[in-house]
Amino acid sequence: MNKVIHGLIAAVFGIACWFLSAWLTMSGVFMHRVLSGDQIPAFTVLCLNLRPLLVILPLLAAGYCVSVWIRRDRAGATWQGFFASTMAVLVLLLLPCMFAVWLAVFSTIAKIGPR
């Protein structure tokens, strides 16, 4: 049962990273079309460039799952620690990305506001 739960956690983590990557891609395309490239805040550009990291992290989680599946030790790692670490990484990536996208939105609103 422990191995199955590890696999489910890795799958959900991979899907969540894919959704975050798709959201960042969609936001980046929208910002480049609506705004000119030099008007995008630097922190937003930094967060939009995190997309390669969102491919590497699920691969690392899958590698850890494979090591848990291959391990013959029955008193190995429990799924709670794996769940906590993957969700912590996901939240620590999601919060700055949300802030970065909203920063670009607020920047756009400030530029089209009253002068």
C-alpha positions as CSV (number, residue, x, y, z in Angstrom):
1,M,0.0,0.0,0.0
2,N,2.9,2.4,0.8
3,K,4.3,2.0,-2.7
4,V,0.9,2.7,-4.3
5,I,0.4,5.9,-2.3
6,H,4.0,7.0,-3.2
7,G,3.0,6.5,-6.9
8,L,-0.2,8.5,-6.5
9,I,1.5,11.3,-4.8
10,A,4.1,11.5,-7.5
11,A,1.4,11.5,-10.2
12,V,-0.6,14.3,-8.5
13,F,2.6,16.3,-8.0
14,G,3.5,15.8,-11.7
15,I,0.0,16.9,-12.8
16,A,0.1,20.0,-10.5
17,C,3.5,21.0,-11.8
18,W,2.1,20.6,-15.4
19,F,-0.8,22.8,-14.6
20,L,1.5,25.4,-13.0
21,S,3.7,25.3,-16.1
22,A,0.7,25.7,-18.4
23,W,-0.6,28.6,-16.3
24,L,2.9,30.3,-16.5
25,T,3.0,29.7,-20.2
26,M,-0.4,31.1,-20.8
27,S,0.3,34.1,-18.6
28,G,3.6,34.7,-20.4
29,V,2.0,34.6,-23.9
30,F,-0.8,36.9,-22.7
31,M,1.7,39.4,-21.2
32,H,3.9,39.4,-24.3
33,R,0.9,40.1,-26.6
34,V,-0.9,42.6,-24.4
35,L,2.1,44.3,-23.0
36,S,5.3,45.0,-24.8
37,G,8.2,42.9,-23.6
38,D,10.0,45.7,-21.8
39,Q,7.0,46.6,-19.6
40,I,6.8,43.3,-17.9
41,P,8.2,43.5,-14.3
42,A,11.5,41.8,-13.7
43,F,10.1,39.5,-10.9
44,T,7.4,38.3,-13.3
45,V,10.0,37.5,-15.9
46,L,12.0,35.6,-13.3
47,C,9.0,33.5,-12.3
48,L,8.0,32.9,-15.9
49,N,11.4,31.4,-16.5
50,L,10.8,28.8,-13.8
51,R,9.1,26.5,-16.3
52,P,12.2,24.2,-16.8
53,L,12.2,23.6,-13.0
54,L,8.7,22.4,-13.2
55,V,9.8,19.6,-15.5
56,I,12.8,18.6,-13.4
57,L,10.9,18.4,-10.1
58,P,8.4,15.7,-11.1
59,L,11.2,13.7,-12.6
60,L,13.0,13.8,-9.2
61,A,9.8,12.8,-7.5
62,A,9.4,9.9,-9.9
63,G,13.0,8.8,-9.3
64,Y,12.4,8.8,-5.6
65,C,9.2,6.7,-6.1
66,V,11.2,4.2,-8.2
67,S,13.8,4.0,-5.4
68,V,11.0,3.3,-2.9
69,W,9.5,0.6,-5.2
70,I,12.8,-1.1,-5.7
71,R,13.9,-1.0,-2.1
72,R,13.4,-4.3,-0.3
73,D,13.4,-2.7,3.1
74,R,9.9,-2.9,4.6
75,A,10.6,-0.3,7.2
76,G,11.5,2.3,4.6
77,A,10.1,5.8,4.0
78,T,6.5,6.5,4.7
79,W,4.3,8.4,2.4
80,Q,3.6,11.2,4.8
81,G,7.0,12.7,4.5
82,F,7.0,12.4,0.7
83,F,3.5,14.1,0.6
84,A,4.6,16.9,2.9
85,S,7.8,17.6,0.9
86,T,6.1,17.6,-2.5
87,M,3.2,19.8,-1.4
88,A,5.7,22.2,0.4
89,V,7.7,22.5,-2.8
90,L,4.5,23.0,-4.8
91,V,3.3,25.8,-2.5
92,L,6.7,27.4,-2.4
93,L,6.6,27.6,-6.2
94,L,3.0,28.6,-6.5
95,L,2.9,31.5,-4.2
96,P,5.7,33.6,-5.9
97,C,4.3,32.7,-9.3
98,M,0.8,34.0,-8.2
99,F,2.4,37.1,-6.8
100,A,4.4,37.7,-10.0
101,V,1.4,37.4,-12.3
102,W,-0.7,39.7,-10.1
103,L,2.2,42.1,-10.1
104,A,2.0,42.3,-13.9
105,V,-1.7,42.8,-13.7
106,F,-1.4,45.7,-11.2
107,S,1.4,47.2,-13.3
108,T,-0.9,47.2,-16.3
109,I,-3.8,48.7,-14.3
110,A,-1.5,51.4,-13.0
111,K,-0.4,52.4,-16.5
112,I,-3.9,52.7,-17.9
113,G,-5.2,54.5,-14.8
114,P,-5.9,58.2,-14.6
115,R,-3.0,60.5,-15.4
